[in-house]
Amino acid sequence: MTSRTSTASVGTLAALIGTAMVIAIPSAIALLPSWASEYGPTLVGLAFLEYVAIATGLVWWGIHQLRS
């Protein structure tokens, strides 16, 4: 069984990591065309969408844990 303190600390960490990932997105957008030419546009597009989904999911989950 988890305690409230450990859940809150994990939620804080998740929110901070997710926020850092979201902040890093604009710097990666400039590199997407070169990555797409090297690795293929489909692979890069799917990887970018997965990255954005994980980042927003971490932020959402962390905030949800802190609020409950």
Secondary structure, 3 states (H helix, E strand, C coil): CCCHHHHHHHHHHHHHHHHHHHHHHHHHHCCHHHHHHHHCHHHHHHHHHHHHHHHHHHHHHHHHHHHC
